[in-house]
């Protein structure tokens, strides 16, 4: 469930269109999706905060969290589980 929601947020924020359908948990994000730059990361974090109702603090954000879709989903699940 979380994976689907995170994928939808990525697709919407980055305007990936049908390319988003091919994303799996092992799909690389940073460096692999040209639309995913530093400004897009801020937009994705904001969208995740609004959608899931949590707050992401600056010291929680790392490149590792955006390395793959699976890492990003794991980050969101950690936030949701406190």
N, C-alpha and C positions, 0 to 999 in steps of 0.2 A: 504494500500500500504506500509506504513512505517513498519507495523507489519510484513509483509511478508519479507521485506528486512532485518530487524533486525533478524528475525528467521533464514534466510539464512546465515547471517554473523555468528551467533552463531553456527549453524550446521557446517559450513565450518571451523571456527576457532577451535572449540572443537572436530571436527571429530565425530559428533554425529550420522551420518548416518540416518537410518530410525527412530531412537528415536526422531528426531527433528519434525517429522510429528505430534507427539502427543502433542507438546507444544501449550498451549493456553495462553491468556493474564494473567490468574490466576496461571499459572504454576510457582512453586517456582524454583529459579535458584541457588543462593548461598546456599550451604549446601545440596542441593538436587541433583545436578549434580556433580559427583566426579571429572570430568575433569575441572570444574570451580574453579581453585585455583587462588592465587594472580598473578601468571605469566600469566595465561589465561586471567584475567581481563585486564591486560596491552595489550595483543594481541587483545582483543575484542575492546578496546578503540581505538587502532591504526587502526583497520579495519574499525570501524565506522567513524573515522576522514577521512580516505582515501575515503571511499565510498560516504559519504554525504558532504564532503568538509568543515567541520567545525573543530575547535580546542577545545579540552577539557582540561581545566586547572586543576591542582592538587586539588584546593579547591572546584571544582565542583563534584568530585568523592566521592560517599558515598556508604556504604553497602546497603542503602535503594534503590538506583538506580538499584542495581543488585538483589533485593529481589525476584522479579517476572519478567516474560517477559513483563507484562503490565507496570511495573515501568520503565523498560529499554526503552520500546517504548515511554513512556511519556517523559523520559529524552531526547531522540533523537528529539522528536517533539518540545520540548522547545528550544533545540539548533537550530533547523531549523527555528523556528519562531522568533528567536532573543531575 
